Amino acid sequence: MVRTAGAPLAPGRLAELPEPTWRSLAGRGLPQFAGEAVAPVVVFYVGWKAYGLGPAIAASTVAYLALAAWLLRRGREIGLVAVGATFVVIQALVAFAAHSATVYLAQPVVLSASWSVAYFVSAAIGRPLIGIFANAWYPFPRWFRETAPYRHEFGLQSVVWGVYCLARAVLRLIVLLHSGVGGFVFVSVVTGPPVFVALVAWGIWHARRSFGRLDVAAAAD
């Protein structure tokens, strides 16, 4: 078997990795996914309708920071958690200063477009971002993250996520400017969790298939 780049694969070490069952993957990744993708937007909308803009921003910010603290206690990637928490705080401060729900909700749209660029760039330089996020679902060891198959698999997935984030950002911005907050929240929910789940399920399936083939090939070396 020819390996063109990255660290060599060791059959014995591949065999030592825990079995990536659907149950174990969902149990590790779904709580974080649901908290980051759904909870802050829902909390904001409910708070905005019930108490007004200020309390809604505060409640949404507190909800995300509570999630960040929970993730840190569980030993998740501190860099990603810190970036997310920092953005949420900045988003809240800007919205408070502007006193505008549109400004508050437009910021994640800009962030989504920025993430799409980051996905494309990370895939191009061989450091795919999805490879980092994948560790929320499965505890890939550091040595395996340095292999060419790992970078190739998650480079492909990073490009797919980049296309999705860019398309969603454009759609949400159009809806926010033309239909207001209610339409924005509706589109965010429709294009968020259902598509996220579909992409994550596809990503898990594709990675399991790709790395499963590696296992077989490595055992035959």
Secondary structure, 3 states (H helix, E strand, C coil): CCCCCECCCCHHHHHCCCCCCHHHHHHHHHHHHHHHHCHHHHHHHHHHHHHCHHHHHHHHHHHHHHHHHHHHHCCCCHHHHHHHHHHHHHHHHHHHHHCCHHHHHHHHHHHHHHHHHHHHHHHHCCCCHHHHHHHHCCCCCHHHHCEHHHHHHHHHHHHHHHHHHHHHHHHHHHHHHHHHHHHHHHHHHHHCHHHHHHHHHHHHHHHHHHHHHHHHHHHHC
